């Protein structure tokens, strides 16, 4: 049966791959974007099937609008993928020994606002719709290997992703009685547009060498795992490492 799927941050990169993977399964997908409508429309055009839609909004400031718009457009959101995030870049690096206090504070607040609070608020809104409809559902949080391995240049990102994982496990217990499963993935580096500039030369060689496979993940590989987590509620509470054995945790 076709499901309604809301994928945040789906204008490009992993979000686009996730949207495509669900659409190929016959699901109806809401392609969420914050500001890049052109790329979001490009994602929409790649999706096979019918019933897909665009949803615009800032997850940090308008989660209720995003949830309500997707609920109406899809005839119900059955799956939420919390993919939108403030990702690590050279511009938002904030290693403690080097960053000014002002920059440190700004980066922490931006990361927490989107990567934790935005995801938490959107999860709340979507889950309440599911509960009101008496419908089963799945929520998948896109975390990071950095939550376990550490992010010395981007500590706010690592901490926010750790919080996202913890939130997912708490809600897995809280929402099970409503037939809502909550799981998370913890990817390592992914060959998206954002990372493309770092995958050449010495930097690229170092990134590829982190995995014994000698490369970073393709977006499709992570997307297929995310779709797989929504096949059974028994994945609820799981944090799935998807890093090509580049970091092993006990």
Secondary structure as GFF3:
##gff-version 3
##sequence-region A 1 250
A	DSSP	beta_strand	4	7	.	.	.	ID=ss1
A	DSSP	alpha_helix	13	24	.	.	.	ID=ss2
A	DSSP	beta_strand	28	33	.	.	.	ID=ss3
A	DSSP	alpha_helix	37	46	.	.	.	ID=ss4
A	DSSP	beta_strand	53	56	.	.	.	ID=ss5
A	DSSP	alpha_helix	63	74	.	.	.	ID=ss6
A	DSSP	beta_strand	79	82	.	.	.	ID=ss7
A	DSSP	alpha_helix	101	111	.	.	.	ID=ss8
A	DSSP	pi_helix	112	118	.	.	.	ID=ss9
A	DSSP	alpha_helix	119	133	.	.	.	ID=ss10
A	DSSP	beta_strand	137	142	.	.	.	ID=ss11
A	DSSP	alpha_helix	146	149	.	.	.	ID=ss12
A	DSSP	alpha_helix	155	175	.	.	.	ID=ss13
A	DSSP	three_ten_helix	176	178	.	.	.	ID=ss14
A	DSSP	beta_strand	180	187	.	.	.	ID=ss15
A	DSSP	three_ten_helix	193	198	.	.	.	ID=ss16
A	DSSP	alpha_helix	201	209	.	.	.	ID=ss17
A	DSSP	alpha_helix	219	229	.	.	.	ID=ss18
A	DSSP	three_ten_helix	233	235	.	.	.	ID=ss19
A	DSSP	beta_strand	239	242	.	.	.	ID=ss20
###
